[in-house]
Amino acid sequence: MKNCVLALILIFLSVDSISQDLSFARKVIDTLCSKEMYGRGYVKSGDLKAANYIENQFKEIGLKPLLSNYQQKFEFDINTFEN
């Protein structure tokens, strides 16, 4: 019984440490959705700006790249209409 109570106490104490940081999540979402990212589109390199922002966030939290780089290059055809 003592072990069960101790385990429950440890679980309740650790819940706060593994919970999500909603203010940080909101900041990241707001940044990625901002006008400076141009809708993360291709015309004004919003996709590259968003990719660089995400890469910098990975570096800040200490995430190591799987390969030699955080970004994976790919290409595909797209139609764009500039105003």
mmCIF file of the N, C-alpha and C atoms, coordinates in Angstrom:
data_MODEL
# 
_entry.id   MODEL 
# 
loop_
_atom_site.group_PDB 
_atom_site.id 
_atom_site.type_symbol 
_atom_site.label_atom_id 
_atom_site.label_alt_id 
_atom_site.label_comp_id 
_atom_site.label_asym_id 
_atom_site.label_entity_id 
_atom_site.label_seq_id 
_atom_site.pdbx_PDB_ins_code 
_atom_site.Cartn_x 
_atom_site.Cartn_y 
_atom_site.Cartn_z 
_atom_site.occupancy 
_atom_site.B_iso_or_equiv 
_atom_site.pdbx_formal_charge 
_atom_site.auth_seq_id 
_atom_site.auth_comp_id 
_atom_site.auth_asym_id 
_atom_site.auth_atom_id 
_atom_site.pdbx_PDB_model_num 
ATOM 1   N N  . MET A 1 1  ? 0.815  -1.193 0.000   1.00 0.00 ? 1  MET A N  1 
ATOM 2   C CA . MET A 1 1  ? 0.000  0.000  0.000   1.00 0.00 ? 1  MET A CA 1 
ATOM 3   C C  . MET A 1 1  ? 0.863  1.263  0.000   1.00 0.00 ? 1  MET A C  1 
ATOM 4   N N  . LYS A 1 2  ? 1.964  1.229  0.760   1.00 0.00 ? 2  LYS A N  1 
ATOM 5   C CA . LYS A 1 2  ? 2.878  2.364  0.809   1.00 0.00 ? 2  LYS A CA 1 
ATOM 6   C C  . LYS A 1 2  ? 3.443  2.661  -0.574  1.00 0.00 ? 2  LYS A C  1 
ATOM 7   N N  . ASN A 1 3  ? 3.814  1.604  -1.311  1.00 0.00 ? 3  ASN A N  1 
ATOM 8   C CA . ASN A 1 3  ? 4.382  1.788  -2.646  1.00 0.00 ? 3  ASN A CA 1 
ATOM 9   C C  . ASN A 1 3  ? 3.366  2.407  -3.596  1.00 0.00 ? 3  ASN A C  1 
ATOM 10  N N  . CYS A 1 4  ? 2.111  2.012  -3.456  1.00 0.00 ? 4  CYS A N  1 
ATOM 11  C CA . CYS A 1 4  ? 1.048  2.539  -4.315  1.00 0.00 ? 4  CYS A CA 1 
ATOM 12  C C  . CYS A 1 4  ? 0.845  4.029  -4.052  1.00 0.00 ? 4  CYS A C  1 
ATOM 13  N N  . VAL A 1 5  ? 0.821  4.424  -2.798  1.00 0.00 ? 5  VAL A N  1 
ATOM 14  C CA . VAL A 1 5  ? 0.640  5.829  -2.430  1.00 0.00 ? 5  VAL A CA 1 
ATOM 15  C C  . VAL A 1 5  ? 1.837  6.645  -2.909  1.00 0.00 ? 5  VAL A C  1 
ATOM 16  N N  . LEU A 1 6  ? 3.027  6.117  -2.732  1.00 0.00 ? 6  LEU A N  1 
ATOM 17  C CA . LEU A 1 6  ? 4.238  6.806  -3.186  1.00 0.00 ? 6  LEU A CA 1 
ATOM 18  C C  . LEU A 1 6  ? 4.214  6.978  -4.704  1.00 0.00 ? 6  LEU A C  1 
ATOM 19  N N  . ALA A 1 7  ? 3.797  5.956  -5.416  1.00 0.00 ? 7  ALA A N  1 
ATOM 20  C CA . ALA A 1 7  ? 3.715  6.035  -6.871  1.00 0.00 ? 7  ALA A CA 1 
ATOM 21  C C  . ALA A 1 7  ? 2.709  7.089  -7.304  1.00 0.00 ? 7  ALA A C  1 
ATOM 22  N N  . LEU A 1 8  ? 1.563  7.148  -6.641  1.00 0.00 ? 8  LEU A N  1 
ATOM 23  C CA . LEU A 1 8  ? 0.552  8.159  -6.970  1.00 0.00 ? 8  LEU A CA 1 
ATOM 24  C C  . LEU A 1 8  ? 1.059  9.577  -6.707  1.00 0.00 ? 8  LEU A C  1 
ATOM 25  N N  . ILE A 1 9  ? 1.751  9.750  -5.606  1.00 0.00 ? 9  ILE A N  1 
ATOM 26  C CA . ILE A 1 9  ? 2.309  11.068 -5.284  1.00 0.00 ? 9  ILE A CA 1 
ATOM 27  C C  . ILE A 1 9  ? 3.316  11.483 -6.360  1.00 0.00 ? 9  ILE A C  1 
ATOM 28  N N  . LEU A 1 10 ? 4.181  10.571 -6.762  1.00 0.00 ? 10 LEU A N  1 
ATOM 29  C CA . LEU A 1 10 ? 5.165  10.879 -7.800  1.00 0.00 ? 10 LEU A CA 1 
ATOM 30  C C  . LEU A 1 10 ? 4.499  11.210 -9.134  1.00 0.00 ? 10 LEU A C  1 
ATOM 31  N N  . ILE A 1 11 ? 3.444  10.500 -9.460  1.00 0.00 ? 11 ILE A N  1 
ATOM 32  C CA . ILE A 1 11 ? 2.714  10.771 -10.706 1.00 0.00 ? 11 ILE A CA 1 
ATOM 33  C C  . ILE A 1 11 ? 2.107  12.162 -10.663 1.00 0.00 ? 11 ILE A C  1 
ATOM 34  N N  . PHE A 1 12 ? 1.454  12.509 -9.562  1.00 0.00 ? 12 PHE A N  1 
ATOM 35  C CA . PHE A 1 12 ? 0.823  13.823 -9.454  1.00 0.00 ? 12 PHE A CA 1 
ATOM 36  C C  . PHE A 1 12 ? 1.853  14.952 -9.471  1.00 0.00 ? 12 PHE A C  1 
ATOM 37  N N  . LEU A 1 13 ? 3.005  14.718 -8.878  1.00 0.00 ? 13 LEU A N  1 
ATOM 38  C CA . LEU A 1 13 ? 4.044  15.742 -8.882  1.00 0.00 ? 13 LEU A CA 1 
ATOM 39  C C  . LEU A 1 13 ? 4.663  15.919 -10.269 1.00 0.00 ? 13 LEU A C  1 
ATOM 40  N N  . SER A 1 14 ? 4.737  14.839 -11.039 1.00 0.00 ? 14 SER A N  1 
ATOM 41  C CA . SER A 1 14 ? 5.375  14.918 -12.355 1.00 0.00 ? 14 SER A CA 1 
ATOM 42  C C  . SER A 1 14 ? 4.432  15.392 -13.449 1.00 0.00 ? 14 SER A C  1 
ATOM 43  N N  . VAL A 1 15 ? 3.134  15.402 -13.201 1.00 0.00 ? 15 VAL A N  1 
ATOM 44  C CA . VAL A 1 15 ? 2.169  15.826 -14.226 1.00 0.00 ? 15 VAL A CA 1 
ATOM 45  C C  . VAL A 1 15 ? 2.453  17.254 -14.668 1.00 0.00 ? 15 VAL A C  1 
ATOM 46  N N  . ASP A 1 16 ? 2.760  18.124 -13.726 1.00 0.00 ? 16 ASP A N  1 
ATOM 47  C CA . ASP A 1 16 ? 3.029  19.513 -14.071 1.00 0.00 ? 16 ASP A CA 1 
ATOM 48  C C  . ASP A 1 16 ? 4.293  19.635 -14.918 1.00 0.00 ? 16 ASP A C  1 
ATOM 49  N N  . SER A 1 17 ? 5.271  18.798 -14.671 1.00 0.00 ? 17 SER A N  1 
ATOM 50  C CA . SER A 1 17 ? 6.527  18.904 -15.410 1.00 0.00 ? 17 SER A CA 1 
ATOM 51  C C  . SER A 1 17 ? 6.413  18.385 -16.841 1.00 0.00 ? 17 SER A C  1 
ATOM 52  N N  . ILE A 1 18 ? 5.419  17.529 -17.135 1.00 0.00 ? 18 ILE A N  1 
ATOM 53  C CA . ILE A 1 18 ? 5.277  17.025 -18.498 1.00 0.00 ? 18 ILE A CA 1 
ATOM 54  C C  . ILE A 1 18 ? 4.101  17.660 -19.232 1.00 0.00 ? 18 ILE A C  1 
ATOM 55  N N  . SER A 1 19 ? 3.442  18.614 -18.573 1.00 0.00 ? 19 SER A N  1 
ATOM 56  C CA . SER A 1 19 ? 2.306  19.247 -19.227 1.00 0.00 ? 19 SER A CA 1 
ATOM 57  C C  . SER A 1 19 ? 2.788  20.183 -20.329 1.00 0.00 ? 19 SER A C  1 
ATOM 58  N N  . GLN A 1 20 ? 1.897  20.518 -21.233 1.00 0.00 ? 20 GLN A N  1 
ATOM 59  C CA . GLN A 1 20 ? 2.245  21.382 -22.340 1.00 0.00 ? 20 GLN A CA 1 
ATOM 60  C C  . GLN A 1 20 ? 2.331  22.826 -21.886 1.00 0.00 ? 20 GLN A C  1 
ATOM 61  N N  . ASP A 1 21 ? 3.239  23.546 -22.498 1.00 0.00 ? 21 ASP A N  1 
ATOM 62  C CA . ASP A 1 21 ? 3.365  24.981 -22.261 1.00 0.00 ? 21 ASP A CA 1 
ATOM 63  C C  . ASP A 1 21 ? 2.498  25.678 -23.300 1.00 0.00 ? 21 ASP A C  1 
ATOM 64  N N  . LEU A 1 22 ? 1.277  25.997 -22.936 1.00 0.00 ? 22 LEU A N  1 
ATOM 65  C CA . LEU A 1 22 ? 0.321  26.544 -23.886 1.00 0.00 ? 22 LEU A CA 1 
ATOM 66  C C  . LEU A 1 22 ? 0.727  27.921 -24.397 1.00 0.00 ? 22 LEU A C  1 
ATOM 67  N N  . SER A 1 23 ? 1.381  28.718 -23.574 1.00 0.00 ? 23 SER A N  1 
ATOM 68  C CA . SER A 1 23 ? 1.805  30.035 -24.041 1.00 0.00 ? 23 SER A CA 1 
ATOM 69  C C  . SER A 1 23 ? 2.892  29.899 -25.108 1.00 0.00 ? 23 SER A C  1 
ATOM 70  N N  . PHE A 1 24 ? 3.800  28.945 -24.929 1.00 0.00 ? 24 PHE A N  1 
ATOM 71  C CA . PHE A 1 24 ? 4.833  28.697 -25.945 1.00 0.00 ? 24 PHE A CA 1 
ATOM 72  C C  . PHE A 1 24 ? 4.204  28.159 -27.229 1.00 0.00 ? 24 PHE A C  1 
ATOM 73  N N  . ALA A 1 25 ? 3.266  27.240 -27.100 1.00 0.00 ? 25 ALA A N  1 
ATOM 74  C CA . ALA A 1 25 ? 2.588  26.685 -28.273 1.00 0.00 ? 25 ALA A CA 1 
ATOM 75  C C  . ALA A 1 25 ? 1.852  27.781 -29.038 1.00 0.00 ? 25 ALA A C  1 
ATOM 76  N N  . ARG A 1 26 ? 1.179  28.671 -28.309 1.00 0.00 ? 26 ARG A N  1 
ATOM 77  C CA . ARG A 1 26 ? 0.466  29.780 -28.948 1.00 0.00 ? 26 ARG A CA 1 
ATOM 78  C C  . ARG A 1 26 ? 1.445  30.701 -29.674 1.00 0.00 ? 26 ARG A C  1 
ATOM 79  N N  . LYS A 1 27 ? 2.605  30.962 -29.066 1.00 0.00 ? 27 LYS A N  1 
ATOM 80  C CA . LYS A 1 27 ? 3.619  31.825 -29.679 1.00 0.00 ? 27 LYS A CA 1 
ATOM 81  C C  . LYS A 1 27 ? 4.108  31.225 -30.997 1.00 0.00 ? 27 LYS A C  1 
ATOM 82  N N  . VAL A 1 28 ? 4.370  29.935 -30.991 1.00 0.00 ? 28 VAL A N  1 
ATOM 83  C CA . VAL A 1 28 ? 4.846  29.264 -32.208 1.00 0.00 ? 28 VAL A CA 1 
ATOM 84  C C  . VAL A 1 28 ? 3.770  29.298 -33.295 1.00 0.00 ? 28 VAL A C  1 
ATOM 85  N N  . ILE A 1 29 ? 2.536  29.004 -32.927 1.00 0.00 ? 29 ILE A N  1 
ATOM 86  C CA . ILE A 1 29 ? 1.440  29.017 -33.899 1.00 0.00 ? 29 ILE A CA 1 
ATOM 87  C C  . ILE A 1 29 ? 1.234  30.423 -34.451 1.00 0.00 ? 29 ILE A C  1 
ATOM 88  N N  . ASP A 1 30 ? 1.234  31.413 -33.575 1.00 0.00 ? 30 ASP A N  1 
ATOM 89  C CA . ASP A 1 30 ? 1.063  32.792 -34.022 1.00 0.00 ? 30 ASP A CA 1 
ATOM 90  C C  . ASP A 1 30 ? 2.184  33.221 -34.967 1.00 0.00 ? 30 ASP A C  1 
ATOM 91  N N  . THR A 1 31 ? 3.403  32.804 -34.676 1.00 0.00 ? 31 THR A N  1 
ATOM 92  C CA . THR A 1 31 ? 4.532  33.148 -35.536 1.00 0.00 ? 31 THR A CA 1 
ATOM 93  C C  . THR A 1 31 ? 4.396  32.485 -36.899 1.00 0.00 ? 31 THR A C  1 
ATOM 94  N N  . LEU A 1 32 ? 4.078  31.196 -36.925 1.00 0.00 ? 32 LEU A N  1 
ATOM 95  C CA . LEU A 1 32 ? 3.952  30.492 -38.197 1.00 0.00 ? 32 LEU A CA 1 
ATOM 96  C C  . LEU A 1 32 ? 2.768  31.003 -39.019 1.00 0.00 ? 32 LEU A C  1 
ATOM 97  N N  . CYS A 1 33 ? 1.757  31.550 -38.369 1.00 0.00 ? 33 CYS A N  1 
ATOM 98  C CA . CYS A 1 33 ? 0.576  32.069 -39.071 1.00 0.00 ? 33 CYS A CA 1 
ATOM 99  C C  . CYS A 1 33 ? 0.672  33.566 -39.355 1.00 0.00 ? 33 CYS A C  1 
ATOM 100 N N  . SER A 1 34 ? 1.773  34.178 -39.004 1.00 0.00 ? 34 SER A N  1 
ATOM 101 C CA . SER A 1 34 ? 1.899  35.625 -39.141 1.00 0.00 ? 34 SER A CA 1 
ATOM 102 C C  . SER A 1 34 ? 2.067  36.051 -40.602 1.00 0.00 ? 34 SER A C  1 
ATOM 103 N N  . LYS A 1 35 ? 1.854  37.338 -40.830 1.00 0.00 ? 35 LYS A N  1 
ATOM 104 C CA . LYS A 1 35 ? 2.012  37.896 -42.176 1.00 0.00 ? 35 LYS A CA 1 
ATOM 105 C C  . LYS A 1 35 ? 3.455  37.791 -42.669 1.00 0.00 ? 35 LYS A C  1 
ATOM 106 N N  . GLU A 1 36 ? 4.403  37.804 -41.741 1.00 0.00 ? 36 GLU A N  1 
ATOM 107 C CA . GLU A 1 36 ? 5.817  37.713 -42.119 1.00 0.00 ? 36 GLU A CA 1 
ATOM 108 C C  . GLU A 1 36 ? 6.158  36.376 -42.774 1.00 0.00 ? 36 GLU A C  1 
ATOM 109 N N  . MET A 1 37 ? 5.361  35.352 -42.512 1.00 0.00 ? 37 MET A N  1 
ATOM 110 C CA . MET A 1 37 ? 5.594  34.028 -43.111 1.00 0.00 ? 37 MET A CA 1 
ATOM 111 C C  . MET A 1 37 ? 4.845  33.874 -44.437 1.00 0.00 ? 37 MET A C  1 
ATOM 112 N N  . TYR A 1 38 ? 4.087  34.888 -44.838 1.00 0.00 ? 38 TYR A N  1 
ATOM 113 C CA . TYR A 1 38 ? 3.366  34.886 -46.121 1.00 0.00 ? 38 TYR A CA 1 
ATOM 114 C C  . TYR A 1 38 ? 2.547  33.618 -46.326 1.00 0.00 ? 38 TYR A C  1 
ATOM 115 N N  . GLY A 1 39 ? 1.887  33.184 -45.280 1.00 0.00 ? 39 GLY A N  1 
ATOM 116 C CA . GLY A 1 39 ? 1.048  31.988 -45.399 1.00 0.00 ? 39 GLY A CA 1 
ATOM 117 C C  . GLY A 1 39 ? 1.851  30.724 -45.631 1.00 0.00 ? 39 GLY A C  1 
ATOM 118 N N  . ARG A 1 40 ? 3.141  30.791 -45.332 1.00 0.00 ? 40 ARG A N  1 
ATOM 119 C CA . ARG A 1 40 ? 4.070  29.677 -45.566 1.00 0.00 ? 40 ARG A CA 1 
ATOM 120 C C  . ARG A 1 40 ? 4.034  29.244 -47.029 1.00 0.00 ? 40 ARG A C  1 
ATOM 121 N N  . GLY A 1 41 ? 3.741  30.208 -47.921 1.00 0.00 ? 41 GLY A N  1 
ATOM 122 C CA . GLY A 1 41 ? 3.637  29.934 -49.357 1.00 0.00 ? 41 GLY A CA 1 
ATOM 123 C C  . GLY A 1 41 ? 4.968  30.082 -50.073 1.00 0.00 ? 41 GLY A C  1 
ATOM 124 N N  . TYR A 1 42 ? 4.935  29.880 -51.374 1.00 0.00 ? 42 TYR A N  1 
ATOM 125 C CA . TYR A 1 42 ? 6.151  29.820 -52.172 1.00 0.00 ? 42 TYR A CA 1 
ATOM 126 C C  . TYR A 1 42 ? 6.524  31.147 -52.810 1.00 0.00 ? 42 TYR A C  1 
ATOM 127 N N  . VAL A 1 43 ? 5.546  32.005 -53.044 1.00 0.00 ? 43 VAL A N  1 
ATOM 128 C CA . VAL A 1 43 ? 5.787  33.209 -53.833 1.00 0.00 ? 43 VAL A CA 1 
ATOM 129 C C  . VAL A 1 43 ? 6.815  34.117 -53.178 1.00 0.00 ? 43 VAL A C  1 
ATOM 130 N N  . LYS A 1 44 ? 6.711  34.369 -51.917 1.00 0.00 ? 44 LYS A N  1 
ATOM 131 C CA . LYS A 1 44 ? 7.649  35.253 -51.219 1.00 0.00 ? 44 LYS A CA 1 
ATOM 132 C C  . LYS A 1 44 ? 8.514  34.480 -50.230 1.00 0.00 ? 44 LYS A C  1 
ATOM 133 N N  . SER A 1 45 ? 8.756  33.230 -50.517 1.00 0.00 ? 45 SER A N  1 
ATOM 134 C CA . SER A 1 45 ? 9.614  32.347 -49.706 1.00 0.00 ? 45 SER A CA 1 
ATOM 135 C C  . SER A 1 45 ? 9.115  32.175 -48.272 1.00 0.00 ? 45 SER A C  1 
ATOM 136 N N  . GLY A 1 46 ? 7.812  32.243 -48.094 1.00 0.00 ? 46 GLY A N  1 
ATOM 137 C CA . GLY A 1 46 ? 7.255  32.007 -46.763 1.00 0.00 ? 46 GLY A CA 1 
ATOM 138 C C  . GLY A 1 46 ? 7.535  30.605 -46.266 1.00 0.00 ? 46 GLY A C  1 
ATOM 139 N N  . ASP A 1 47 ? 7.581  29.642 -47.187 1.00 0.00 ? 47 ASP A N  1 
ATOM 140 C CA . ASP A 1 47 ? 7.883  28.261 -46.801 1.00 0.00 ? 47 ASP A CA 1 
ATOM 141 C C  . ASP A 1 47 ? 9.287  28.146 -46.219 1.00 0.00 ? 47 ASP A C  1 
ATOM 142 N N  . LEU A 1 48 ? 10.241 28.851 -46.810 1.00 0.00 ? 48 LEU A N  1 
ATOM 143 C CA . LEU A 1 48 ? 11.617 28.804 -46.311 1.00 0.00 ? 48 LEU A CA 1 
ATOM 144 C C  . LEU A 1 48 ? 11.746 29.537 -44.981 1.00 0.00 ? 48 LEU A C  1 
ATOM 145 N N  . LYS A 1 49 ? 11.023 30.636 -44.837 1.00 0.00 ? 49 LYS A N  1 
ATOM 146 C CA . LYS A 1 49 ? 11.047 31.365 -43.568 1.00 0.00 ? 49 LYS A CA 1 
ATOM 147 C C  . LYS A 1 49 ? 10.484 30.500 -42.445 1.00 0.00 ? 49 LYS A C  1 
ATOM 148 N N  . ALA A 1 50 ? 9.388  29.805 -42.733 1.00 0.00 ? 50 ALA A N  1 
ATOM 149 C CA . ALA A 1 50 ? 8.792  28.924 -41.731 1.00 0.00 ? 50 ALA A CA 1 
ATOM 150 C C  . ALA A 1 50 ? 9.727  27.756 -41.404 1.00 0.00 ? 50 ALA A C  1 
ATOM 151 N N  . ALA A 1 51 ? 10.350 27.186 -42.431 1.00 0.00 ? 51 ALA A N  1 
ATOM 152 C CA . ALA A 1 51 ? 11.279 26.069 -42.203 1.00 0.00 ? 51 ALA A CA 1 
ATOM 153 C C  . ALA A 1 51 ? 12.466 26.508 -41.351 1.00 0.00 ? 51 ALA A C  1 
ATOM 154 N N  . ASN A 1 52 ? 12.993 27.697 -41.621 1.00 0.00 ? 52 ASN A N  1 
ATOM 155 C CA . ASN A 1 52 ? 14.121 28.204 -40.829 1.00 0.00 ? 52 ASN A CA 1 
ATOM 156 C C  . ASN A 1 52 ? 13.703 28.490 -39.390 1.00 0.00 ? 52 ASN A C  1 
ATOM 157 N N  . TYR A 1 53 ? 12.483 29.008 -39.206 1.00 0.00 ? 53 TYR A N  1 
ATOM 158 C CA . TYR A 1 53 ? 11.975 29.255 -37.857 1.00 0.00 ? 53 TYR A CA 1 
ATOM 159 C C  . TYR A 1 53 ? 11.868 27.941 -37.074 1.00 0.00 ? 53 TYR A C  1 
ATOM 160 N N  . ILE A 1 54 ? 11.302 26.923 -37.703 1.00 0.00 ? 54 ILE A N  1 
ATOM 161 C CA . ILE A 1 54 ? 11.156 25.618 -37.042 1.00 0.00 ? 54 ILE A CA 1 
ATOM 162 C C  . ILE A 1 54 ? 12.524 25.027 -36.730 1.00 0.00 ? 54 ILE A C  1 
ATOM 163 N N  . GLU A 1 55 ? 13.459 25.153 -37.659 1.00 0.00 ? 55 GLU A N  1 
ATOM 164 C CA . GLU A 1 55 ? 14.816 24.656 -37.422 1.00 0.00 ? 55 GLU A CA 1 
ATOM 165 C C  . GLU A 1 55 ? 15.443 25.350 -36.217 1.00 0.00 ? 55 GLU A C  1 
ATOM 166 N N  . ASN A 1 56 ? 15.287 26.659 -36.123 1.00 0.00 ? 56 ASN A N  1 
ATOM 167 C CA . ASN A 1 56 ? 15.833 27.396 -34.981 1.00 0.00 ? 56 ASN A CA 1 
ATOM 168 C C  . ASN A 1 56 ? 15.177 26.978 -33.670 1.00 0.00 ? 56 ASN A C  1 
ATOM 169 N N  . GLN A 1 57 ? 13.874 26.684 -33.701 1.00 0.00 ? 57 GLN A N  1 
ATOM 170 C CA . GLN A 1 57 ? 13.198 26.203 -32.503 1.00 0.00 ? 57 GLN A CA 1 
ATOM 171 C C  . GLN A 1 57 ? 13.758 24.850 -32.080 1.00 0.00 ? 57 GLN A C  1 
ATOM 172 N N  . PHE A 1 58 ? 14.005 23.972 -33.041 1.00 0.00 ? 58 PHE A N  1 
ATOM 173 C CA . PHE A 1 58 ? 14.611 22.675 -32.734 1.00 0.00 ? 58 PHE A CA 1 
ATOM 174 C C  . PHE A 1 58 ? 15.971 22.858 -32.066 1.00 0.00 ? 58 PHE A C  1 
ATOM 175 N N  . LYS A 1 59 ? 16.780 23.763 -32.604 1.00 0.00 ? 59 LYS A N  1 
ATOM 176 C CA . LYS A 1 59 ? 18.113 24.014 -32.045 1.00 0.00 ? 59 LYS A CA 1 
ATOM 177 C C  . LYS A 1 59 ? 18.021 24.564 -30.624 1.00 0.00 ? 59 LYS A C  1 
ATOM 178 N N  . GLU A 1 60 ? 17.065 25.486 -30.406 1.00 0.00 ? 60 GLU A N  1 
ATOM 179 C CA . GLU A 1 60 ? 16.918 26.093 -29.079 1.00 0.00 ? 60 GLU A CA 1 
ATOM 180 C C  . GLU A 1 60 ? 16.561 25.085 -27.999 1.00 0.00 ? 60 GLU A C  1 
ATOM 181 N N  . ILE A 1 61 ? 15.770 24.078 -28.341 1.00 0.00 ? 61 ILE A N  1 
ATOM 182 C CA . ILE A 1 61 ? 15.392 23.089 -27.321 1.00 0.00 ? 61 ILE A CA 1 
ATOM 183 C C  . ILE A 1 61 ? 16.394 21.940 -27.236 1.00 0.00 ? 61 ILE A C  1 
ATOM 184 N N  . GLY A 1 62 ? 17.436 22.000 -28.089 1.00 0.00 ? 62 GLY A N  1 
ATOM 185 C CA . GLY A 1 62 ? 18.495 21.005 -28.013 1.00 0.00 ? 62 GLY A CA 1 
ATOM 186 C C  . GLY A 1 62 ? 18.237 19.741 -28.803 1.00 0.00 ? 62 GLY A C  1 
ATOM 187 N N  . LEU A 1 63 ? 17.282 19.787 -29.725 1.00 0.00 ? 63 LEU A N  1 
ATOM 188 C CA . LEU A 1 63 ? 16.985 18.624 -30.555 1.00 0.00 ? 63 LEU A CA 1 
ATOM 189 C C  . LEU A 1 63 ? 18.090 18.444 -31.591 1.00 0.00 ? 63 LEU A C  1 
ATOM 190 N N  . LYS A 1 64 ? 18.613 17.263 -31.699 1.00 0.00 ? 64 LYS A N  1 
ATOM 191 C CA . LYS A 1 64 ? 19.676 16.967 -32.661 1.00 0.00 ? 64 LYS A CA 1 
ATOM 192 C C  . LYS A 1 64 ? 19.069 16.514 -33.982 1.00 0.00 ? 64 LYS A C  1 
ATOM 193 N N  . PRO A 1 65 ? 19.686 16.909 -35.104 1.00 0.00 ? 65 PRO A N  1 
ATOM 194 C CA . PRO A 1 65 ? 19.161 16.459 -36.406 1.00 0.00 ? 65 PRO A CA 1 
ATOM 195 C C  . PRO A 1 65 ? 19.391 14.965 -36.599 1.00 0.00 ? 65 PRO A C  1 
ATOM 196 N N  . LEU A 1 66 ? 18.459 14.324 -37.295 1.00 0.00 ? 66 LEU A N  1 
ATOM 197 C CA . LEU A 1 66 ? 18.586 12.895 -37.554 1.00 0.00 ? 66 LEU A CA 1 
ATOM 198 C C  . LEU A 1 66 ? 19.736 12.628 -38.516 1.00 0.00 ? 66 LEU A C  1 
ATOM 199 N N  . LEU A 1 67 ? 19.808 13.422 -39.555 1.00 0.00 ? 67 LEU A N  1 
ATOM 200 C CA . LEU A 1 67 ? 20.897 13.310 -40.523 1.00 0.00 ? 67 LEU A CA 1 
ATOM 201 C C  . LEU A 1 67 ? 21.845 14.490 -40.308 1.00 0.00 ? 67 LEU A C  1 
ATOM 202 N N  . SER A 1 68 ? 22.419 15.006 -41.366 1.00 0.00 ? 68 SER A N  1 
ATOM 203 C CA . SER A 1 68 ? 23.350 16.116 -41.211 1.00 0.00 ? 68 SER A CA 1 
ATOM 204 C C  . SER A 1 68 ? 22.643 17.452 -41.120 1.00 0.00 ? 68 SER A C  1 
ATOM 205 N N  . ASN A 1 69 ? 21.317 17.471 -41.346 1.00 0.00 ? 69 ASN A N  1 
ATOM 206 C CA . ASN A 1 69 ? 20.581 18.716 -41.435 1.00 0.00 ? 69 ASN A CA 1 
ATOM 207 C C  . ASN A 1 69 ? 19.191 18.522 -40.836 1.00 0.00 ? 69 ASN A C  1 
ATOM 208 N N  . TYR A 1 70 ? 18.582 19.612 -40.398 1.00 0.00 ? 70 TYR A N  1 
ATOM 209 C CA . TYR A 1 70 ? 17.217 19.549 -39.873 1.00 0.00 ? 70 TYR A CA 1 
ATOM 210 C C  . TYR A 1 70 ? 16.185 19.519 -40.990 1.00 0.00 ? 70 TYR A C  1 
ATOM 211 N N  . GLN A 1 71 ? 16.561 20.055 -42.158 1.00 0.00 ? 71 GLN A N  1 
ATOM 212 C CA . GLN A 1 71 ? 15.611 20.184 -43.247 1.00 0.00 ? 71 GLN A CA 1 
ATOM 213 C C  . GLN A 1 71 ? 15.829 19.118 -44.310 1.00 0.00 ? 71 GLN A C  1 
ATOM 214 N N  . GLN A 1 72 ? 14.743 18.715 -44.921 1.00 0.00 ? 72 GLN A N  1 
ATOM 215 C CA . GLN A 1 72 ? 14.787 17.739 -46.004 1.00 0.00 ? 72 GLN A CA 1 
ATOM 216 C C  . GLN A 1 72 ? 14.351 18.443 -47.286 1.00 0.00 ? 72 GLN A C  1 
ATOM 217 N N  . LYS A 1 73 ? 15.187 18.399 -48.305 1.00 0.00 ? 73 LYS A N  1 
ATOM 218 C CA . LYS A 1 73 ? 14.882 19.059 -49.570 1.00 0.00 ? 73 LYS A CA 1 
ATOM 219 C C  . LYS A 1 73 ? 13.962 18.176 -50.408 1.00 0.00 ? 73 LYS A C  1 
ATOM 220 N N  . PHE A 1 74 ? 13.003 18.818 -51.058 1.00 0.00 ? 74 PHE A N  1 
ATOM 221 C CA . PHE A 1 74 ? 12.147 18.126 -52.012 1.00 0.00 ? 74 PHE A CA 1 
ATOM 222 C C  . PHE A 1 74 ? 11.608 19.150 -52.994 1.00 0.00 ? 74 PHE A C  1 
ATOM 223 N N  . GLU A 1 75 ? 11.210 18.681 -54.149 1.00 0.00 ? 75 GLU A N  1 
ATOM 224 C CA . GLU A 1 75 ? 10.695 19.561 -55.192 1.00 0.00 ? 75 GLU A CA 1 
ATOM 225 C C  . GLU A 1 75 ? 9.407  18.993 -55.758 1.00 0.00 ? 75 GLU A C  1 
ATOM 226 N N  . PHE A 1 76 ? 8.531  19.892 -56.184 1.00 0.00 ? 76 PHE A N  1 
ATOM 227 C CA . PHE A 1 76 ? 7.328  19.499 -56.899 1.00 0.00 ? 76 PHE A CA 1 
ATOM 228 C C  . PHE A 1 76 ? 6.823  20.710 -57.676 1.00 0.00 ? 76 PHE A C  1 
ATOM 229 N N  . ASP A 1 77 ? 6.150  20.443 -58.762 1.00 0.00 ? 77 ASP A N  1 
ATOM 230 C CA . ASP A 1 77 ? 5.632  21.510 -59.605 1.00 0.00 ? 77 ASP A CA 1 
ATOM 231 C C  . ASP A 1 77 ? 4.452  22.190 -58.941 1.00 0.00 ? 77 ASP A C  1 
ATOM 232 N N  . ILE A 1 78 ? 4.376  23.512 -59.138 1.00 0.00 ? 78 ILE A N  1 
ATOM 233 C CA . ILE A 1 78 ? 3.282  24.278 -58.546 1.00 0.00 ? 78 ILE A CA 1 
ATOM 234 C C  . ILE A 1 78 ? 2.963  25.459 -59.451 1.00 0.00 ? 78 ILE A C  1 
ATOM 235 N N  . ASN A 1 79 ? 1.716  25.804 -59.531 1.00 0.00 ? 79 ASN A N  1 
ATOM 236 C CA . ASN A 1 79 ? 1.292  27.002 -60.248 1.00 0.00 ? 79 ASN A CA 1 
ATOM 237 C C  . ASN A 1 79 ? 1.142  28.130 -59.246 1.00 0.00 ? 79 ASN A C  1 
ATOM 238 N N  . THR A 1 80 ? 1.726  29.280 -59.569 1.00 0.00 ? 80 THR A N  1 
ATOM 239 C CA . THR A 1 80 ? 1.582  30.440 -58.705 1.00 0.00 ? 80 THR A CA 1 
ATOM 240 C C  . THR A 1 80 ? 1.047  31.607 -59.517 1.00 0.00 ? 80 THR A C  1 
ATOM 241 N N  . PHE A 1 81 ? 0.306  32.437 -58.866 1.00 0.00 ? 81 PHE A N  1 
ATOM 242 C CA . PHE A 1 81 ? -0.274 33.619 -59.488 1.00 0.00 ? 81 PHE A CA 1 
ATOM 243 C C  . PHE A 1 81 ? 0.126  34.821 -58.651 1.00 0.00 ? 81 PHE A C  1 
ATOM 244 N N  . GLU A 1 82 ? 1.075  35.590 -59.138 1.00 0.00 ? 82 GLU A N  1 
ATOM 245 C CA . GLU A 1 82 ? 1.520  36.760 -58.403 1.00 0.00 ? 82 GLU A CA 1 
ATOM 246 C C  . GLU A 1 82 ? 0.618  37.942 -58.680 1.00 0.00 ? 82 GLU A C  1 
ATOM 247 N N  . ASN A 1 83 ? 0.376  38.765 -57.674 1.00 0.00 ? 83 ASN A N  1 
ATOM 248 C CA . ASN A 1 83 ? -0.457 39.959 -57.846 1.00 0.00 ? 83 ASN A CA 1 
ATOM 249 C C  . ASN A 1 83 ? 0.381  41.137 -58.266 1.00 0.00 ? 83 ASN A C  1 
# 
